[in-house]
Amino acid sequence: MSNAAAQQVEESESTNELDMDSLHILPLSIMPLATTSLKQARLIKNLHFQSVVEIYNDEKAGSGQIAPETLKAHFHWESIEDLEDQRLIDHLARLNSYDVYSLRIELRRAGIELDEVDALKLSEDKQAELTEYMRVFTSPLLAQVYGDSDANIENFDQLIGMFSNPNKDSAIRNLRTLAKKLDIDIMDVPAFLEEYADIFLSLAYYKNCLDDLVPKIGRFIEIMDELEGNYHMRRDPILMNVFGFLRERLNDVTASLTGRFESFDRHSKDMWENLNGDSFRRVRKMIESHHTTVGGVLCGLSLKMGAWEREVGWKTDSPIRRSEFISTQMRSGINRIQEIEDSAPIISDL
C-alpha cells in the first residue's frame, strides 16, 4: 500500500471514530451493505430531525445529501442484494438517534449483525473526556475493594486491570466478598466489571451531552425573551405563539430529561448500599431501557442547538435574522422530540 493510500485509510478510520462519538451521524462503513460505494457514505440527521444519506461532505462543495427512498434510482438498484441494502437503510433512517448505545439495542432488536463486532463503541479520546463523569461510578466500586475511592484511575481499562491483578491482600478478600454479593465466581468479576463499565459509561456519555446542552438551551430561551421585548416583534402574534410554543417544549423536555438522570443517580447509589446480583441487574435494565429515548431526545436537541450556533450564532444582534430562523428552522421537529421524551419508560415501574 502506498503512503498516500495508507494515510487515506488512517484518516478514514479517524473520521469513523469521531462519527461514532456523535448522536446524529452513522458511518455506513460499519453496516453489512452490498453496495461498496454506499459504504463510503454516512447516514445523518438533518436540522428537521430527518435522516438523509450524505454521499459526500466537502468544505468547498458542501454536503451532498439524498433521501433514503431515492437510493434505488440513484444507484440503479435491481438485484436482491440491492433491495436488502434499501431495506437496511430504510430501517436505519427510522431510528431516532445514531449514538452507539441506542444503535446496539436497535440493531439487536432488528437482528442486524455488523461486519465489525467492536464497531459500536466510543473513541478512546471520548472515553478519556468522560473520565471525570465516570469517577461518580468508579468511586463506590473502588471503595468496595480497596477502601479508597481516590485511586488514580484514568480509564476503565486501568480499573479492570486493578481488579484483575489486585496487589493487596485486603483487595483480594474484598473481591471475594464482591463476588459473593453478586452471586458470581471470583473469576467472573472482570466480566462483571466490563459490563458495569459499559453501562455507566453510557450514562456518563449521555450526561456529558446533557450538560453541554442545558446552558445553550437556557441562553436560547433568553434570546426569545429578548425578542419578545422588541417593539416590532411583539406586534406579530404568530411569532409570539412560536416563541411560547418553543419555550414550553424546551423547558418541559429539559426538565423531564434532567429528572430522569437524577433518578438514575439515586438508583445507582441505592444499588451500592444494597449490592447484589438482583440490584445490579435492575439498575442495568433501567438504564438500558432508556438508551433509545435518551439518545433520541439528546440527538434532536443537539441538532437544534448546533444549527443555531452554526447558522445564527449567539452574538448576532439582528432580531430579524434571529426571529426568521426560529420561525422557519427551530420549530420543525420539536414535537417529535417531545413525543420521544413522553414515550420513555416510567422509572418507578421498573
N, C-alpha and C positions, 0 to 999 in steps of 0.2 A: 504494500500500500504506500502511495506517495505521501510526502509530508503534508501536502495540501489536502489530500483526501483524509488523512488521519486527523488533521486539525478540524476539518468539517465534521467528522464523526464526533470528535470531542465536544465541539460547540453544540451539536445537535443533542448530545446526551446531557450537557449542562442546561440547555434550554428546557428539555423534558423535565429535569429535576425541579427547576423553578416553576414550571407549569403545574407539577404535582403539589406544590405548596398553595396553589390557587383554589378559590372556591368556584370560579366560573370558567376554567379552562381545562379541557380534556385532550391531551395529545393522542391522536388516533393511532400512533405507532405502537401503543401497547395493546391495541384491540386485535382480535382474531379476524382480520379482514383479508379477503382475497385480492382486492384491488390495490396493487402496490402503490400507485400514485396517491391514493386516498390516505395511505398510512403516513404520508408526509404532511397531512393537513391536521387541523385542530377543530374540535367542536367547542364552541364558545357561547356564552350567554351575552346577548346584546343589551342595550340600555332598557329595552322594553321587556326584559326578562324572557326573551325568546331565544331558542337555540338555533344557531346558524353554523354552517361548515365554513371555516376560514381556510381557503385554499392557499393563500399567501399573505404575508404581512411584511411590508417594506416601508422604510422611512420615507422614501420618495413616492412610491406608488400607492401607499396606504394599505388598507386591509381589503383583500378580495374575498367576499362572502357570498355564499349561495344558500338558499333554503334547502333543508334536508329532502323535501319532496321533489326537488328538481334534479337530484343526483342522477336518476336514471337517464334523463335526457342529456345531462352534462357529460356523463361517462359512456353513454350509448350502451347501457347495460341490457343484456338479454338472457344470459345463462342462469342456471340455478344458483351458482355461486354468487353471481351478481345480485340476485334477488335476496340472498341471505345477507349480503352486505347492506342492502336497503333496509331490511327488517331490523338489523342490529342498530343502524344509525337512527331509525325511527324510534326505537326503544330508548336509546340514549338521549335523544332530543327531548323526550318527555320527562326526564329526571329534573329535579329542582335545583340540584347542586352537583358540582363535579369535584368536591373535596374527597380526599382518599377514603375517609371513614364512611361517608354516605355511599360512595361507589362500591365499597366492599359488600355492604348489605344489599344494595340494589342488584349488583351483578350476581351475587349468590342466589337471590330470590329468582332471578331470570335464568339461572343455570348456565351463565356465560363464564367460560374459563379463559383466562388470559394466557398469552404466549409466554409472558414473563411472570412467574409466580410472585416475585417480590416487587413488582412494579408499583403497587399501591402502597407507597409509604412516603413520608415527608423526607425532604432532603436533609442531609447532615447539618447544613447551615441553619435550617429552620428548627431542627431539634435543639441545636445549641442555643438558638434565640429563645427557646421556651424553657431553658434551664431554671430561671427564677420562678416561673409558674409551677414547675414540677416540684420545687422544694416543698410546697404545701403537702404534696402526696408522698414524697420520699422521706420527709422527716419522721412521721409516725412509724414508717417501715424500718428505718434505721434505729429508732428508739426501741423497737421490739427486739432487735437482735444485738445491737451494740450499746444500747442505753445512752446513745449520744446522737442527737439529731443534727449536730453541726459538722458532720464529716464533710470533707471537701469532695463533693461529687459534681462532675462537670456534665456527665451524660449517663443514660441508663445502662449503657454497656459497662461502665465502671461499677455501677451499683450491682448489676448481676454478677460481675466478676468478684466483687467483695463477698457476696453471699455464696458464690460457688467455691471460693477459696478463703474462708474466714481465717484470720490469723490470731484469734483469741479463743482461749478455752471457753470463756463465757459466751462468746458468739456461737460456738458450736452447740452448746447446751440450749441457747435460746432458739437456734434454728430448729432443733428437735422439738422444742415447745411450739414453735410456729407451725411446724408440720403437723403436730398433734392437733392443734386448734383447727387447722384446715382439713383434718382427716385425710392427709395425703402422706405418702412415703417421703422421707427426707430427700431422697434422690430426685423427687419431683418438684422440689422447691424452686430450682432455677426456671422450670417451665411455668410455674405459677407466677414467678417474678416477671417473666416476659409478657405474660398475659396482663398482669397488673400494670406493667409499664405502658403497654399499648392502650389499654382502656383509659388510663389517666393522662396519657399524652394527648389523646383525642380531646379530653376535657380542657387541657391546657391550651391546645391549639384553638379551640372554639372560644375560650375565654380571652385569648390574645386578640382574636378577631373582634370580639365584642368590645373590649377595652379600647381598641383603635377607633371603633365606630361611634361609641357613645358621645364623646366630645364633639365630633363632627356633626352628628345629628342635632345636638344641643345648639351648636353655632348656626346650623341651617334654620332651625326654628326661630332663633333670634333674628336672623335676616328677614324671615317672613314677618315677624313682629314689626321690624323697622319699616318694611314696605307697607304694612297696614297703616302706619302712621303718616305715610306720604299722602299729601292732599289729593293728587291726581289718581293715585292707585285706589284709595278708599272709595272713590266715586264709581268704581267698576264692581258691581255686585257679583258678577260671575267670578272675577279674580278673587274677591273676598271669600267666596264659597270654596274655591280651590285651596286657598290658604288654610281655611278652617278644616277642610277635609284632610289635608296632608298633616296638619298639626295633630289632629285627633288620632289618625292612623299611626303615625310615627311614635307618638307618646304611648299609645296602647301596646304596640308591638315591642317597643324597647322595655317598657315596664314588665310585660309578661315574660320576655326573654331573660331579663335580669333576675326575676323571681325564680325562674327555673334553675339558674345557676346557683342561687342561694340554697335552693332545695338540694341540689347535687352536693354542695359543700356540707350541709347538715347531715345528709345520709352517709356521706363518706366518713365524717367524724364519728357518727354513731357506729359504723362498721368496726372501727378500730377500738371502740370502747367495749364491744362485744364481738370480737373477731372469731369467726368460724366459717366453715365452708359454705353454709347457707347464707350468712350475711354478705359474704363476698359475692356470691352468685346473684343475690338480689340486687346489689348495687351495680354489678356488671350489666345485668339485664336492664335495669332502669336507664343507665347511661346509653347503652346501645340502642334502646328503643327510641331514644330522642335524637340519634345521629341525623337521620334524614330530615327531620323537621327543623332542628337547629341549623343544620347545614343549609337548608333551603332559605330560611329567613335571613341568615347572615349573608348568603350569596346575593339575595335581592337587595338588601340594604347596602352592601359594599358596592354593587353596581351603580346604585343611585348616587351615593356619596362620591364615588370615583369619577362618575360623569360630571358631577357638579365641579369638582376640583379641576378636572381637565378642561372642560368647556367654558366655565364661567369663572371659577376661582373665588377665593374668599375676600380678595382685596378690591375687586372691581366696584366702582362707585356708580355704576349705571343701573338705576332702578328699572329702566325699560328692559335692558338685557336680562336682568335677574328675573323679572316677572314673566317675560316671554318664555324663558327656559323652564321655569317652574310650571307654567300652564301647559306647555307642549311636550315636555320630556319627563319631568319629575313625577307627575301624577300617574303616568302609564305604568301599570304593573303593580302599583301599591296594594290594590285589593287582593291580588294573588299572594303577596307577602303576608297579608293579614289572614288569608284563608289557610296558609300553611301553618302559621302560628296557632290558629284556632284548632287545627287538626292534631296538635301534639297530644300524646297520651297524658292522662291525669296522673301525676306522680303518686298521689295517695292511693290510687287503685293498684299500684304495683307493690 
